Amino acid sequence: MLGVVASGAGGVERLRTGLVAPALERGWRVAVTLTPTAGAWLRRTGEVQRLEELTGLPVRGGPRFPDEARPHPQPDCFVVAPASANTVAKLALGIGDNQALTQVCEAIGTVGLPVVVLPGVNAAHARHPAWEGHLAALRSAGVRLVHGPEVWPLEEPRASVPARELPWAAVLAAVEQATAPPA
Ligand SMILES: Cc1cc2nc3c(=O)[nH]c(=O)nc-3n(C[C@H](O)[C@H](O)[C@H](O)COP(=O)(O)O)c2cc1C
């Protein structure tokens, strides 16, 4: 079971075709949770419904009531792709003020539960003085960052071509590496 979490960053509109469908083809069951921003974007285009049809599970956005059953099975791995600068910062600080963050913050502290994060940010986000500290905090907690000029060269704000594809193949490879049985 792969827990796919996505936030309001460019490229999230291709979450289904770039990550969810390929993961299903590789044999994963997939449960999707979206931040409120990503949920609003993907609901508006009908993608939430398409993701639910494809995965056979509800796309989570809000919290459940305490007496409600959990709508998703427990994942064996979480992947946050794309993670906006906002979501990266909150994860690094342990802030869980939406359902997506709640799940991943707990996963980061759960022994033996791998977490992969693709920061979907631009060069300005990365020059924020707190940025490197956020990455260091996540790395020190064992989070696998899909990050660096070879996978996601940083562009200046509004310089990116609209159709720029997130490095989905590298994200799925990181998930499979994180969950591979020890040699
Ligand atoms: C069209 C559009 C594209 C955006 N792209 C990005 C992006 O690529 N990376 C990013 O960090 N923020 C981006 N943002 C800003 C985030 O959506 C905003 O910070 C939001 O609060 C993130 O919320 P979330 O992390 O809870 O999803 C974008 C906003 C808009 C309107």
The ligand as an SDF file (V2000), in Angstrom:
LIG
                    3D

 31 33  0  0  0  0  0  0  0  0999 V2000
   -0.8630   28.2790  -10.1590 C   0  0  0  0  0  0  0  0  0  0  0  0
   -0.0560   28.1200   -8.9010 C   0  0  0  0  0  0  0  0  0  0  0  0
    1.1020   27.3810   -8.9340 C   0  0  0  0  0  0  0  0  0  0  0  0
    1.8760   27.2440   -7.7700 C   0  0  0  0  0  0  0  0  0  0  0  0
    3.0080   26.4990   -7.8400 N   0  0  0  0  0  0  0  0  0  0  0  0
    3.7440   26.3320   -6.7410 C   0  0  0  0  0  0  0  0  0  0  0  0
    4.9170   25.5280   -6.7880 C   0  0  0  0  0  0  0  0  0  0  0  0
    5.2720   24.9590   -7.8370 O   0  0  0  0  0  0  0  0  0  0  0  0
    5.6290   25.3570   -5.6520 N   0  0  0  0  0  0  0  0  0  0  0  0
    5.2540   25.9390   -4.4810 C   0  0  0  0  0  0  0  0  0  0  0  0
    5.9540   25.7440   -3.4850 O   0  0  0  0  0  0  0  0  0  0  0  0
    4.1450   26.7240   -4.3820 N   0  0  0  0  0  0  0  0  0  0  0  0
    3.3760   26.9090   -5.4770 C   0  0  0  0  0  0  0  0  0  0  0  0
    2.2300   27.6650   -5.4070 N   0  0  0  0  0  0  0  0  0  0  0  0
    1.8560   28.2630   -4.1180 C   0  0  0  0  0  0  0  0  0  0  0  0
    1.1460   27.2340   -3.2260 C   0  0  0  0  0  0  0  0  0  0  0  0
    0.0110   26.6920   -3.8810 O   0  0  0  0  0  0  0  0  0  0  0  0
    0.7070   27.9070   -1.8920 C   0  0  0  0  0  0  0  0  0  0  0  0
    1.8730   28.2330   -1.1390 O   0  0  0  0  0  0  0  0  0  0  0  0
   -0.2220   27.0460   -1.0630 C   0  0  0  0  0  0  0  0  0  0  0  0
   -0.4830   27.7060    0.1680 O   0  0  0  0  0  0  0  0  0  0  0  0
    0.3720   25.6840   -0.7830 C   0  0  0  0  0  0  0  0  0  0  0  0
   -0.4960   24.9880    0.0930 O   0  0  0  0  0  0  0  0  0  0  0  0
   -0.2560   23.4370    0.4170 P   0  0  0  0  0  0  0  0  0  0  0  0
    1.2030   23.2600    0.6940 O   0  0  0  0  0  0  0  0  0  0  0  0
   -1.0830   23.2090    1.6450 O   0  0  0  0  0  0  0  0  0  0  0  0
   -0.7630   22.6630   -0.7360 O   0  0  0  0  0  0  0  0  0  0  0  0
    1.4530   27.8340   -6.5600 C   0  0  0  0  0  0  0  0  0  0  0  0
    0.2790   28.5820   -6.5350 C   0  0  0  0  0  0  0  0  0  0  0  0
   -0.4760   28.7320   -7.6890 C   0  0  0  0  0  0  0  0  0  0  0  0
   -1.7490   29.5190   -7.6440 C   0  0  0  0  0  0  0  0  0  0  0  0
  1  2  1  0
  2  3  1  0
  2 30  2  0
  3  4  2  0
  4  5  1  0
  4 28  1  0
  5  6  2  0
  6  7  1  0
  6 13  1  0
  7  8  2  0
  7  9  1  0
  9 10  1  0
 10 11  2  0
 10 12  1  0
 12 13  2  0
 13 14  1  0
 14 15  1  0
 14 28  1  0
 15 16  1  0
 16 17  1  0
 16 18  1  0
 18 19  1  0
 18 20  1  0
 20 21  1  0
 20 22  1  0
 22 23  1  0
 23 24  1  0
 24 25  2  0
 24 26  1  0
 24 27  1  0
 28 29  2  0
 29 30  1  0
 30 31  1  0
M  END
$$$$
